[in-house]
């Protein structure tokens, strides 16, 4: 009887030891970890590309070469219109009171005072920031321009034959479309991010009608057909990111464009068109 009691006690004692060891083996112990010290490491997250949508506005700086060439082209069209239409020539002859000569004697193709006003452009750009310093972008904008030129008219009177100099005017309005595709390289990643960019561009001028006014008579000179040209552009400016997701940009843009031919020329000259741009955008 005594031996049986001892055996039972040994069995329960062994069972208790096994349960204690099992509980100790499965207990999880958490050790606090500090973020400072020699063994701590901070691994930066990778750059995530994002899109930028921007509303832009620009002011074009007038190019005197462009205006003068357009004026010379308009004078050539004016000469052809007046002297190829007997009805128009007779009407002007009666109102002016005699024979007349349009333009300067030395160079009839050169007008007098020339002006060209271009309205601010309004456009939309979309860009993809592929890398922290690289953005690929495309955009389109529209604008309009008004061109005018004064030209002299020498009238030989029917009575005394003394010449008299009068003034006529040329005027036309045009609509312009500009599309650009290129890239920009940013020199910083802070709030102020200067950049340099370049790309290709397509410019299109819609068809328009040039009007002339002479001796209180207004008549169409010629209809200018739509024209287009391809070129390149360069830009430099700064993007300002005050707070996510809004940003703003200011830049100077210089692009090349082929002028329409004048007279018997086969092709027009290449001209530079500078502009100042500003925009506000949203990144997402």
Helices and strands as residue ranges (DSSP letters): H 2-26, E 50-60, H 64-84, H 86-96, E 98-102, E 114-118, E 121-131, E 134-157, E 163-186, E 192-205, E 208-214, E 217-224, E 227-243, E 246-258, E 270-283
